[in-house]
Amino acid sequence: MPKDFIKSMGEKANWVASRNEQDAQEFFQMLMQTFQKAQPLPINTFHSYLKNAQISPESSITIPPSSSSSSTSSSSSRIKNPFYGLAASKIACVTCGYTATCSINDCLSTYTTIDQLDDFRCRKCILNNSIFENNLEIKNLSTKLKETQDKKKSIDAQILSTSSSEIDSKSKDSLINKLALIKKSLKKTQSSLQSLIQDNEKIKFAKDNDPEMNLGEIKLSKKLTGLSTRQTMIARLPQVLCLHLNRSIFTSTGDTIKNDCRVILNPVLDMSPYLTTGHLDTRPLYPISQTPQLNHPKKAAPNPLLQSSNFQLSAVVSHIGSHNSGHYFTYKRIPYDNQDDKSPSYQWFRVSDSDFAAVDESTVLNVGNSFMLFYTKLP
């Protein structure tokens, strides 16, 4: 990488680099983050209009021509990052069906398998367990309160009977002290019961209206909530799709080794099985969404609203060696600008440091030890 380029990028962000071998995927992430930070922030045209608008006597808004033209110029000059896309993910509890989140995140993940989580605590299940446990405690406190009230009545009756009978003052004082303790216990039980009932009502309200509501200092159940699922699908495809093949394996001894699994590459990649559609399914055991072609292949008609999902392989970064050392090769597809239909429309080249050589496509597709893949969206 030219020194001037590294220096220029370092001025835009705080890069920590050394002369040691750098990971290609980590460098790519740093590069994308720097590009994103260097981009000018988008101007909200509507807010710009309101800021520069002139209010006429009829209370209508007149937009100055200069404001419109400058906003349009600024908007059109903004360069869109071709590597930028979106993914949709969810976490759903299998026990009660509650979906913790269903949001669009800045991610290009292709992990579309539904993963099962046994250590995730579902918020709604926590509230349900808390209500159940509180109801048991309320029942126990109610029983204890009734028993304490009965004891108080019994001692009150004994004290009343001592006033008309000849009984030593020591026995009477003992009954009075016992009554005082019972009254103290009764007051404490009543306070605990009232507080628990109020907390339980707040928990019920949160469960029915907003499970993520902040309940402050209210104690919630610590019981495990059971199985949950997690899935990620692509919500919007980028123009250039970058796939990182994680080849790190962590052994039982804590060591990290390289996964040398051979990967067969496709010259054209169809991303439709991994895309979300207009319908998002929050049920825990079902995918986020399924394409109509997969659900009803015979009944489905072409949908012009669905985004193009075919990508062509344009570059490959491969790695040979171990996890801690080795060498990177880059394969790049270069298109030809010719008008002859019989001539090849592109040529693959392999780059290794300063070495540069032409290779055929079959060589690229059989690299096997690919580390990063770049696919360009087809029209």
Buried (B, 14 or more C-beta within 10 A) or exposed (E): EEEEEEEEBEEEBEBEEEEEEEEBBEEBEBBBEBBEEEEEEEBEBEEBBEEBBEEEEEEEEEBEEEBBEBBEEBEEEEEEEEBBBBBBBBBBBBBBBBBBEBEEEEBBBBBBEBEEBEEBBBBBBBBBBBBEBBEEBBEEBEEBBEEBBEBBEEBEEBBEEBEEEEEEEEEBEEBEEBBEEBEEBBEEBBEBBEEBBEBBEEBBEBBEEEBEBEBEEBEBBEBBBBBBBBBBBBBBBBBBBBBBBEBEEEEEEEEEEBEBEEBEBEEEBEBBBBBBBEEBBBEBEEBBBBBBBEEEEEEEEEEEEBBEBBBBBBBBBBBBEEBEEBEBBBBBBEEEEEEEEEEEEEBBBBBEEEEEEEEEBEEBBEBEBBBBBBBBBEE
